[in-house]
């Protein structure tokens, strides 16, 4: 996986990086709303420029 400045276009779990020392794990839903893990509020990719870098979507773990 590689960090990118392109915002997500599909649902899934992503890391976002605002600067090298400030990262959050988020879930992007089917409406491109971004939910920060552990928070009740969200923001929309359609109306918000978003953070500088994204990593994901993080793949589901494989069953053993």
N, C-alpha and C positions, 0 to 999 in steps of 0.2 A: 504494500500500500504506500501511496505517496501523498504528501500534503499538496493541496491545490488551492488556488484563490477563487475557483469556480464554485458558487453555492450549489448545494444539492438540488437535484431535479427529481429524486425518487425518495420514497419513505425509507426509514431505517435509522440505525444508531450511528452517530458521528462524533468525532472529536472536533471541537472548534478551538482555534488559537487566536486570541486577541493580540498577544505579543508573546515572546518566548517564555515568559514566566506566568502567563495567565491562560489556562486551558479549562474547558468544561466538556463533560460528556452530555450529549443531547440526543433526543429522539425527534426525528422529523416525521410528521404524519402525512397522510395522503393529500391534505390541503396545503402542504408545505408550511405548516406551523411548526415552530421550533420550541420544544419543551426541554428545559434544563433539568437534568436529573435531580430529584429531590425538591423541586420548586413547583408551585401551583400555577404560576403565570407562564404565558408563552408569548412569542412574537412571530410575525409572519415574514417569510422570505420574500413575499410579493410586495411588501411595503417597507421593508427594512433592508438596508445595504448589507448588514451582517458583519461578522468578524472577518479578519484578514485571510485566515487559512482554514481549510476543512480537511478531514481525513475520514474516509468511509465511502459507502456504508460498511460498517463492521460486519463481517460474515457471521452467520449463526455457527455455534460450535458443532462439530460432528459428534454423533453418538459413538460411544466406545464399543 
